[in-house]
């Protein structure tokens, strides 16, 4: 998905969790910071190698995942 081109997954990095541009900062970390009230500027100060677009895409990814519906498998 082009809108999420900064979100990567690699089993060798953070156990395959969705990360930002192959770095060791997870989408969950950024979402947690936003949820705790940190501003984009504060997050960028904490993680100087993260860019504002990374935070935007992390939020988009979280919204997309929240919309997914997981249904249990039913044995036939």
C-alpha positions as a printed Julia matrix, in Angstrom:
76×3 Matrix{Float64}:
   0.0     0.0    0.0
   1.62    3.23  -1.19
   0.12    5.27   1.64
   2.04    3.11   4.11
   5.38    2.86   2.35
   7.27    3.75   5.54
   5.85    0.85   7.54
   8.0    -2.26   7.27
   8.02   -5.71   8.79
  11.06   -7.95   9.06
  11.31  -11.0   11.32
  14.9   -10.0   12.11
  13.88   -6.55  13.38
  11.81   -6.26  16.56
  10.44   -9.77  16.08
   8.56   -8.82  12.92
   6.48   -6.08  14.51
   5.55   -3.22  12.16
   8.4    -0.71  12.28
   9.28    2.63  10.79
  11.5     2.38   7.71
  13.27   -0.76   8.92
  14.45    0.92  12.1
  14.04   -0.39  15.63
  11.14    1.93  16.43
   7.75    0.25  16.21
   4.44    1.61  15.08
   3.18    0.7   18.56
   5.81    2.88  20.2
   4.77    5.92  18.17
   1.06    5.27  18.68
   1.64    4.9   22.41
   3.44    8.23  22.54
   0.63    9.96  20.65
  -1.97    8.31  22.89
  -0.11    9.5   26.0
  -0.39   13.09  24.81
   3.01   13.69  23.21
   3.02   16.14  20.33
   4.72   15.47  17.02
   7.45   17.93  17.99
   8.06   16.13  21.29
   8.25   12.75  19.56
  10.68   14.11  16.98
  12.85   15.44  19.81
  12.8    12.02  21.52
  13.55   10.17  18.27
  15.59   12.47  15.99
  15.77    9.8   13.26
  11.94    9.69  13.02
  10.22   12.08  10.62
   6.78   13.68  10.89
   5.52   11.57   7.98
   6.54    8.45   9.93
   4.16    9.44  12.72
   1.37   10.18  10.24
   1.8     6.79   8.6
   1.93    5.03  11.97
  -1.45    6.58  12.79
  -2.83    5.54   9.39
  -1.55    2.02   9.92
  -3.16    1.81  13.36
  -6.48    3.08  11.99
  -6.34    0.56   9.15
  -5.6    -2.3   11.56
  -8.42   -1.22  13.86
 -10.85   -1.54  10.94
  -9.86   -5.12  10.18
 -12.24   -7.79  11.35
 -10.73  -11.07  12.46
 -13.13  -13.98  12.42
 -12.43  -17.28  14.13
 -12.1   -20.33  11.92
 -15.11  -22.57  12.14
 -14.55  -26.29  11.73
 -16.76  -27.74   9.02
